[in-house]
Amino acid sequence: MEDSTILNTTTYLEALAQGNGLSEIEVLILQGLELIHVGKGIIRCKLLVTDRVAGDDGTWHAGAITAVMDAIGAASVYSTGDGLHSSVDLNASFYSAAKIHEKVEVEARVKGTNGRLKSSMIEIRRERDGELIATGRLWMAPLVLKAKHTASSNLSKL
């Protein structure tokens, strides 16, 4: 029997790959995503670099790469089954460039915890030759929202 968290993670990423997401930025950076493996604490996928995420020089924009790291890293953390988390730190290093129409492989693995924080390591490699394009380390904290409504609450009128 497949874990429901793995199924939810897979369904979420497949929807983004088809252009059906709640966030425009995630749809922009992840449309066309090909899932290779979704497991507890690990995501492997392929992505085609398009002109929608490239800079003027025809290479994959560093901001788009970082956004992919955040999204796929967050999915790897969610797949552990410990609920929603929010990014608190992302450190990215860039080693090479990917051009429009090149396929890249993205792997995110949950590597550790520090108290309630979780860490995911993300590697992005060119599919053709395995050359390392970028790495990232993402730290995430549990997302706990507690809304308290009282009669004396001063809510914004804007």
C-alpha positions, 0 to 999 in steps of 0.5 A, a space after each residue: 500500500 502506498 503512503 498517502 503522503 507520497 501519493 499527495 506529493 506525486 499528485 501535486 507535482 503531476 498537476 504542476 507538470 501539467 500546468 495546473 497549480 495554485 501558484 503561477 511561479 510554480 507552474 512557470 518553473 515546473 510545467 513539463 516536469 517528468 517525475 522519475 521517483 517520489 519516495 519518503 524524503 526523496 524526489 527525482 525528476 527531469 525538466 526541460 529548460 524553456 525560453 520561459 525560464 531563460 535569461 537574455 543570454 539563452 541560459 536557465 536563469 539563476 532565479 528560476 533554478 533557485 525557485 526549482 530548488 525551493 519547490 522540489 526541496 519542499 516537496 521532498 520534505 513534505 514527502 516525509 509525512 511530517 506536514 507542511 513546512 516553510 522555507 527558512 533558508 536556501 543556500 544555492 551554488 552554481 557551477 555550470 549553465 543549462 541552455 534552452 532546450 536542454 534537459 536537466 535532472 533534479 534530485 532532492 533528498 532530506 538529509 537531516 534535522 535540527 530540532 524541528 527544522 528539516 534539511 534537503 539537499 538539491 542537485 541539478 545536473 545536465 541530463 546529457 552528460 551528468 555535469 553538475 549545474 547547481 546545488 542547494 541546501 534548503 532548511 524548512 520549519 514546520 508551518 503551524 498557523 493558529 488563527 484565533 478569532 475573538 470578539 475584541 480582534 482588531 482586523 484590518 479594514 483594508 
